[in-house]
Amino acid sequence: MTTATFQPGTDNHASTDALHAVTEFPVAWFEATPAYLVLRPVAAFLREWVAATPAAIVLGLLKH
């Protein structure tokens, strides 16, 4: 039989290390896929292309 002990004062009894590992798994999995290798340069290209459009230039000037 296994018993678990929790520190007093913790209401949710969830380990932050365990939650951190659960939330990082999908990111690590996606970064290991071939899609990530393709999407990263495509996203960078689109970001630079949109920034070079006249509308983005005008919006950038209005921000300052």
C-alpha positions as CSV (number, residue, x, y, z in Angstrom):
1,M,0.0,0.0,0.0
2,T,1.3,3.5,-0.9
3,T,0.7,6.5,1.2
4,A,1.0,10.1,0.3
5,T,1.8,12.9,2.6
6,F,1.1,16.6,1.9
7,Q,2.5,19.7,3.5
8,P,0.1,21.5,5.8
9,G,-1.6,24.5,4.2
10,T,-1.7,23.2,0.7
11,D,-5.3,23.1,-0.5
12,N,-4.9,21.7,-4.0
13,H,-2.2,19.1,-3.2
14,A,-0.7,19.6,-6.7
15,S,3.0,19.6,-7.2
16,T,4.2,22.6,-9.2
17,D,6.9,20.5,-10.7
18,A,4.3,18.0,-12.0
19,L,2.1,20.8,-13.4
20,H,5.2,22.4,-15.1
21,A,6.1,19.1,-16.7
22,V,2.5,18.6,-18.0
23,T,2.3,22.1,-19.5
24,E,5.7,21.8,-21.1
25,F,5.1,18.4,-22.8
26,P,2.9,19.7,-25.7
27,V,5.4,22.4,-26.4
28,A,8.4,20.0,-26.4
29,W,6.4,17.6,-28.5
30,F,5.5,20.2,-31.1
31,E,9.1,21.5,-31.2
32,A,10.3,18.0,-32.0
33,T,8.0,17.6,-35.0
34,P,8.9,18.4,-38.6
35,A,6.1,20.9,-38.8
36,Y,7.9,23.1,-36.3
37,L,11.0,23.1,-38.5
38,V,8.8,24.2,-41.5
39,L,6.5,26.6,-39.6
40,R,9.2,28.6,-37.9
41,P,10.9,30.1,-41.0
42,V,7.5,30.5,-42.7
43,A,6.2,32.5,-39.6
44,A,9.3,34.6,-39.6
45,F,8.9,35.4,-43.3
46,L,5.2,36.3,-42.9
47,R,6.0,38.5,-39.9
48,E,8.6,40.4,-41.9
49,W,6.4,40.6,-44.9
50,V,3.5,42.1,-43.0
51,A,5.8,44.5,-41.3
52,A,6.9,45.8,-44.7
53,T,3.4,46.5,-46.0
54,P,2.3,50.1,-46.2
55,A,-0.4,49.6,-43.6
56,A,2.1,48.2,-41.1
57,I,4.5,51.1,-41.7
58,V,1.7,53.6,-41.1
59,L,0.6,51.8,-38.0
60,G,4.1,51.7,-36.7
61,L,4.5,55.5,-37.3
62,L,1.2,56.1,-35.4
63,K,2.4,54.1,-32.4
64,H,5.4,56.5,-31.8
